[in-house]
Amino acid sequence: TSRRSTSEVNTTIMASMELTEQGSNSGGGGDAPVVDATPTFPPLSSTYSNVDDNHYVKMEDGDANDQIEKSNSHNSQPLSIANSVMTAEGLADPIGFLIICCVVLIGDMNRGVVFPIMWPLVQELGGDAVWLGYVVGAFSFGRIIASPTLGKWSIEFGYSKTLVGSTTTMLIACLMFAQVYRVNSLYYLLFTQIMLGVGSATLGVTRAFVAEITATRQRTVYIALLTAVQYGGFTVTPLFGALLMYALQDNRYEVGFIVIDQYSAAAYFMALLSAATLAVLMTKFQNRNRTKPTKRKASSRTSERDELADRTMFCGITVYDAALLGCMLLNVSTKGSIGSFETLGISFAQSH
């Protein structure tokens, strides 16, 4: 009986292997996918899949059940096996995600670290609270004018070249900011703030990259982590600027043409971080070029979602437009409160 059972098991395994080979070689020109026991990434439920080493092709968000049924109809694999591939999770490029976090971090650190020295610097240059408002707004203005261009470049030239270019701009702007006190010009300070904003206008690019390397079901989680890094860079790092200003309050060091004092130390500190991030981008970051998706028939779930988004609400706007407008107003209110703190908060701090 034992020999007969072993023989039957071996026969079943051989038959299963032959069926798998026939399913992969027959009909449809090899279109039928072969599912193995090891889940791979990106999963079928992800909107991106690897085509080659340097490209991601965007796929339509389809109904997972429809895709499982199609997979089963092609290769007759059990539903549990197909579902194990569908639910694969994780990051396609963990190192790339960490590098992207560094890019976002130093981008908002350029705003946070120099925050404690901004008002004393404006006063030393002969400015007032109005000029402080101009200088604070200049950073955001630089981001506004550069963000659409960097987003377009990420599609045309890839993420690597775009991020290297923006980080290089940030490095140059930090070195320029370090010379503000020596130049002694409020207009020069305004210009350097705009350049810092241009160099850090990579939020859209970095979020798009994270969206491409994550599975659909976990995309919001990783973008939320990236946003936490962003706000951490602005809200926590002013401590470093305050410490540098306190340590160098009455000191001045000259190394060749480099002058390190309470107004330039923070800028040189950020220049070092920018240079380190630039080196990592050029040596460790794996470029991803975005390519246009192929046309596919929308699934039932996608059609229902699009129909809901296109439904007209009040004032003739659609549900999608209303959601987008609400997010924009929410962003304005939160960023507006931060901008008010950066300007009006100065007088409050001085009075207490």
Solvent accessible surface area in square Angstrom, and as a share of the most:
residue,aa,sasa,rsa
1,T,145,0.84
2,S,86,0.56
3,R,216,0.79
4,R,178,0.65
5,S,54,0.35
6,T,76,0.44
7,S,63,0.41
8,E,104,0.47
9,V,86,0.49
10,N,79,0.40
11,T,87,0.50
12,T,85,0.49
13,I,92,0.46
14,M,111,0.50
15,A,47,0.36
16,S,59,0.38
17,M,105,0.47
18,E,92,0.41
19,L,121,0.60
20,T,50,0.29
21,E,100,0.45
22,Q,108,0.48
23,G,22,0.21
24,S,33,0.21
25,N,124,0.64
26,S,67,0.43
27,G,63,0.61
28,G,58,0.56
29,G,81,0.78
30,G,48,0.46
31,D,107,0.55
32,A,13,0.10
33,P,60,0.37
34,V,89,0.51
35,V,25,0.14
36,D,85,0.44
37,A,98,0.76
38,T,91,0.53
39,P,67,0.42
40,T,84,0.49
41,F,50,0.21
42,P,20,0.13
43,P,5,0.03
44,L,70,0.35
45,S,33,0.22
46,S,4,0.03
47,T,4,0.02
48,Y,14,0.05
49,S,34,0.22
50,N,76,0.39
51,V,93,0.54
52,D,72,0.37
53,D,110,0.57
54,N,76,0.39
55,H,54,0.24
56,Y,0,0.00
57,V,30,0.17
58,K,87,0.37
59,M,49,0.22
60,E,72,0.32
61,D,47,0.25
62,G,26,0.25
63,D,15,0.08
64,A,33,0.25
65,N,85,0.44
66,D,41,0.21
67,Q,27,0.12
68,I,12,0.06
69,E,112,0.50
70,K,117,0.49
71,S,8,0.05
72,N,39,0.20
73,S,88,0.57
74,H,107,0.48
75,N,25,0.13
76,S,98,0.63
77,Q,31,0.14
78,P,73,0.46
79,L,111,0.55
80,S,82,0.53
81,I,60,0.30
82,A,2,0.02
83,N,67,0.34
84,S,46,0.30
85,V,20,0.11
86,M,6,0.03
87,T,58,0.33
88,A,12,0.09
89,E,86,0.39
90,G,22,0.21
91,L,37,0.18
92,A,30,0.23
93,D,13,0.07
94,P,77,0.48
95,I,109,0.55
96,G,1,0.01
97,F,16,0.07
98,L,114,0.57
99,I,8,0.04
100,I,0,0.00
101,C,18,0.11
102,C,62,0.37
103,V,0,0.00
104,V,3,0.02
105,L,62,0.31
106,I,7,0.04
107,G,3,0.03
108,D,6,0.03
109,M,11,0.05
110,N,1,0.01
111,R,30,0.11
112,G,0,0.00
113,V,0,0.00
114,V,7,0.04
115,F,42,0.17
116,P,33,0.21
117,I,1,0.00
118,M,9,0.04
119,W,33,0.12
120,P,33,0.21
121,L,1,0.00
122,V,0,0.00
123,Q,89,0.40
124,E,94,0.42
125,L,20,0.10
126,G,65,0.63
127,G,13,0.12
128,D,76,0.39
129,A,66,0.51
130,V,91,0.52
131,W,51,0.18
132,L,4,0.02
133,G,29,0.28
134,Y,125,0.48
135,V,0,0.00
136,V,17,0.10
137,G,36,0.34
138,A,6,0.05
139,F,2,0.01
140,S,38,0.24
141,F,104,0.43
142,G,0,0.00
143,R,27,0.10
144,I,121,0.61
145,I,87,0.44
146,A,10,0.07
147,S,49,0.31
148,P,96,0.61
149,T,55,0.32
150,L,11,0.06
151,G,25,0.24
152,K,122,0.52
153,W,114,0.40
154,S,1,0.01
155,I,96,0.49
156,E,97,0.44
157,F,106,0.44
158,G,0,0.00
159,Y,0,0.00
160,S,20,0.13
161,K,141,0.60
162,T,5,0.03
163,L,0,0.00
164,V,35,0.20
165,G,38,0.36
166,S,4,0.03
167,T,0,0.00
168,T,47,0.27
169,T,32,0.19
170,M,1,0.00
171,L,35,0.17
172,I,87,0.44
173,A,0,0.00
174,C,2,0.01
175,L,80,0.40
176,M,42,0.19
177,F,3,0.01
178,A,4,0.03
179,Q,44,0.19
180,V,1,0.00
181,Y,82,0.31
182,R,121,0.44
183,V,73,0.42
184,N,101,0.52
185,S,33,0.21
186,L,21,0.11
187,Y,158,0.60
188,Y,52,0.20
189,L,0,0.00
190,L,43,0.21
191,F,100,0.42
192,T,0,0.00
193,Q,8,0.03
194,I,40,0.20
195,M,47,0.21
196,L,3,0.01
197,G,0,0.00
198,V,37,0.21
199,G,0,0.00
200,S,2,0.01
201,A,3,0.02
202,T,3,0.02
203,L,32,0.16
204,G,54,0.52
205,V,4,0.02
206,T,0,0.00
207,R,83,0.30
208,A,24,0.19
209,F,0,0.00
210,V,0,0.00
211,A,22,0.17
212,E,3,0.01
213,I,0,0.00
214,T,0,0.00
215,A,0,0.00
216,T,56,0.32
217,R,145,0.53
218,Q,43,0.19
219,R,44,0.16
220,T,107,0.62
221,V,85,0.49
222,Y,38,0.14
223,I,47,0.24
224,A,57,0.44
225,L,88,0.44
226,L,3,0.01
227,T,38,0.22
228,A,66,0.52
229,V,43,0.25
230,Q,4,0.02
231,Y,72,0.27
232,G,24,0.23
233,G,0,0.00
234,F,18,0.07
235,T,86,0.50
236,V,95,0.55
237,T,8,0.05
238,P,25,0.16
239,L,107,0.53
240,F,88,0.37
241,G,0,0.00
242,A,43,0.33
243,L,100,0.50
244,L,51,0.25
245,M,35,0.15
246,Y,173,0.66
247,A,62,0.48
248,L,23,0.12
249,Q,100,0.45
250,D,137,0.71
251,N,68,0.35
252,R,125,0.46
253,Y,115,0.44
254,E,115,0.52
255,V,99,0.57
256,G,74,0.72
257,F,158,0.66
258,I,53,0.27
259,V,10,0.06
260,I,53,0.27
261,D,12,0.06
262,Q,35,0.16
263,Y,16,0.06
264,S,3,0.02
265,A,8,0.06
266,A,1,0.01
267,A,2,0.02
268,Y,31,0.12
269,F,64,0.27
270,M,1,0.00
271,A,6,0.05
272,L,127,0.63
273,L,56,0.28
274,S,0,0.00
275,A,41,0.32
276,A,57,0.45
277,T,11,0.06
278,L,25,0.12
279,A,53,0.41
280,V,60,0.35
281,L,2,0.01
282,M,129,0.58
283,T,103,0.60
284,K,136,0.58
285,F,19,0.08
286,Q,76,0.34
287,N,40,0.20
288,R,12,0.05
289,N,43,0.22
290,R,72,0.26
291,T,52,0.30
292,K,183,0.78
293,P,58,0.36
294,T,97,0.56
295,K,202,0.86
296,R,105,0.38
297,K,192,0.82
298,A,49,0.38
299,S,20,0.13
300,S,63,0.40
301,R,129,0.47
302,T,11,0.06
303,S,54,0.35
304,E,115,0.52
305,R,122,0.44
306,D,68,0.35
307,E,120,0.54
308,L,92,0.46
309,A,27,0.21
310,D,97,0.50
311,R,137,0.50
312,T,89,0.52
313,M,82,0.37
314,F,130,0.54
315,C,123,0.73
316,G,59,0.57
317,I,49,0.25
318,T,33,0.19
319,V,44,0.25
320,Y,132,0.50
321,D,62,0.32
322,A,23,0.18
323,A,59,0.46
324,L,88,0.44
325,L,91,0.45
326,G,37,0.36
327,C,85,0.51
328,M,110,0.49
329,L,110,0.55
330,L,119,0.59
331,N,74,0.38
332,V,100,0.58
333,S,65,0.42
334,T,61,0.35
335,K,62,0.26
336,G,38,0.37
337,S,69,0.45
338,I,34,0.17
339,G,22,0.21
340,S,52,0.34
341,F,124,0.52
342,E,8,0.04
343,T,34,0.20
344,L,132,0.66
345,G,17,0.16
346,I,28,0.14
347,S,71,0.46
348,F,132,0.55
349,A,68,0.52
350,Q,114,0.51
351,S,83,0.53
352,H,162,0.72
